[in-house]
Amino acid sequence: MALCLLCLIANMAWAQTEIKGIITDREDGSALPSVLVVLKHIEKKNIIRYAQTDNNGVFTLPLKSEAEKNTCLLHVSSMGYKAQEISLT
């Protein structure tokens, strides 16, 4: 089974940048709750911050700046699924 990042959107609101998305099962399209979404530095591989999807598969991760997207990636993992790393650029 594979995870599917259905929607990855960076929004600017009151100078606050965030990444929002919905994690679904690639095969049947069902929303996946309790998926761990980790923002990691590309080069250093350290964890910047993380979130967990809600019952509807939705997550939100705040960014300190728009520029942070250029130095980070998302690591998405859940039990029973193959983990994925997704570029933000």
Sine and cosine of phi, psi and omega as CSV:
sin_phi,cos_phi,sin_psi,cos_psi,sin_omega,cos_omega
0.00,0.00,0.49,-0.87,-0.03,-1.00
-0.77,-0.64,0.54,-0.84,0.09,-1.00
-0.99,0.16,0.47,-0.88,0.06,-1.00
-0.75,-0.66,0.84,-0.54,0.07,-1.00
-1.00,0.05,0.98,-0.18,-0.11,-0.99
-0.94,0.34,-0.64,0.77,-0.13,-0.99
-0.57,-0.82,0.83,-0.56,0.05,-1.00
-0.78,-0.63,0.94,-0.33,-0.11,-0.99
-0.78,-0.62,0.73,-0.68,0.13,-0.99
-0.97,-0.23,0.84,-0.55,-0.02,-1.00
-0.91,-0.42,0.58,-0.81,0.13,-0.99
-0.96,-0.28,0.85,-0.53,0.04,-1.00
-0.61,-0.79,0.91,-0.42,0.00,-1.00
0.81,0.59,0.69,0.72,0.02,-1.00
0.89,0.45,0.29,0.96,0.07,-1.00
-0.95,-0.30,0.83,-0.56,0.01,-1.00
-0.98,-0.19,0.63,-0.77,0.04,-1.00
-0.56,-0.83,0.35,-0.94,0.09,-1.00
-0.93,-0.38,0.80,-0.60,0.04,-1.00
-0.85,-0.52,0.55,-0.83,0.03,-1.00
-0.30,-0.95,0.17,-0.99,0.06,-1.00
-0.80,-0.60,0.80,-0.61,0.03,-1.00
-0.98,-0.18,0.81,-0.59,-0.01,-1.00
-0.76,-0.64,0.31,-0.95,0.11,-0.99
-0.97,0.24,0.79,-0.61,-0.05,-1.00
-0.89,0.45,-0.54,0.84,-0.08,-1.00
-0.97,0.24,-0.74,0.68,-0.09,-1.00
-0.91,-0.42,-0.06,1.00,0.07,-1.00
0.97,0.23,0.10,1.00,-0.03,-1.00
-0.96,0.27,0.59,-0.81,0.03,-1.00
-0.92,0.40,0.60,-0.80,-0.03,-1.00
-0.93,-0.38,0.93,-0.37,0.06,-1.00
-0.98,0.18,0.35,-0.93,0.11,-0.99
0.89,0.46,0.46,0.89,0.09,-1.00
-0.99,0.12,0.70,-0.72,0.02,-1.00
-1.00,0.06,0.83,-0.56,0.03,-1.00
-0.89,-0.46,0.91,-0.42,-0.11,-0.99
-0.91,-0.42,0.77,-0.63,0.12,-0.99
-1.00,0.01,0.90,-0.44,-0.06,-1.00
-0.87,-0.50,0.57,-0.82,0.10,-0.99
-0.94,0.34,0.72,-0.69,-0.07,-1.00
-0.88,0.48,-0.76,0.65,-0.09,-1.00
-0.99,0.10,-0.71,0.71,-0.07,-1.00
-0.99,0.17,-0.34,0.94,0.00,-1.00
0.90,0.43,0.22,0.98,0.02,-1.00
-0.99,0.11,0.43,-0.90,-0.01,-1.00
-0.98,0.18,0.80,-0.60,0.04,-1.00
-1.00,0.01,-0.78,0.62,0.10,-1.00
-0.27,-0.96,0.15,-0.99,-0.04,-1.00
-0.52,-0.85,0.26,-0.96,0.05,-1.00
-0.55,-0.84,0.24,-0.97,0.05,-1.00
-0.81,-0.58,0.64,-0.77,0.00,-1.00
-0.94,0.35,0.52,-0.85,0.05,-1.00
-0.99,0.11,-0.18,-0.98,-0.04,-1.00
-0.89,0.45,-0.33,0.94,0.02,-1.00
-0.99,-0.16,0.17,0.99,0.01,-1.00
0.98,0.20,0.18,0.98,-0.08,-1.00
-1.00,-0.01,0.65,-0.76,0.10,-0.99
-0.69,-0.72,0.38,-0.92,0.09,-1.00
-0.65,-0.76,0.76,-0.65,0.05,-1.00
-0.82,-0.57,0.86,-0.51,0.05,-1.00
-0.97,0.25,0.54,-0.84,0.11,-0.99
-0.91,-0.41,0.58,-0.82,0.02,-1.00
-0.95,0.30,-0.48,0.88,0.02,-1.00
-0.38,-0.92,0.29,-0.96,0.07,-1.00
-0.88,0.47,-0.55,0.83,-0.01,-1.00
-0.91,0.42,-0.42,0.91,-0.01,-1.00
-0.88,0.47,-0.47,0.88,0.03,-1.00
-0.88,0.47,-0.50,0.87,-0.05,-1.00
-0.97,0.24,-0.29,0.96,-0.05,-1.00
-0.92,-0.39,0.07,1.00,-0.08,-1.00
-0.78,-0.62,0.25,-0.97,0.13,-0.99
-0.65,-0.76,0.24,-0.97,0.06,-1.00
-0.98,-0.22,0.73,-0.68,0.12,-0.99
-0.94,-0.34,0.89,-0.46,-0.08,-1.00
-0.91,-0.41,0.81,-0.59,-0.03,-1.00
-0.55,-0.84,0.49,-0.87,0.05,-1.00
-0.40,-0.91,0.55,-0.84,0.00,-1.00
-0.85,0.52,0.74,-0.68,0.03,-1.00
1.00,0.04,-0.01,1.00,0.00,-1.00
-0.81,-0.59,0.44,-0.90,0.07,-1.00
-0.98,0.21,0.77,-0.64,0.00,-1.00
-0.92,0.39,0.49,-0.87,0.02,-1.00
-0.74,-0.67,0.54,-0.84,0.15,-0.99
-0.90,-0.43,0.74,-0.68,-0.13,-0.99
-0.81,-0.58,0.80,-0.60,0.05,-1.00
-0.95,0.31,0.57,-0.82,0.04,-1.00
-0.99,-0.12,-0.04,1.00,-0.01,-1.00
-0.97,-0.26,0.00,0.00,0.00,0.00
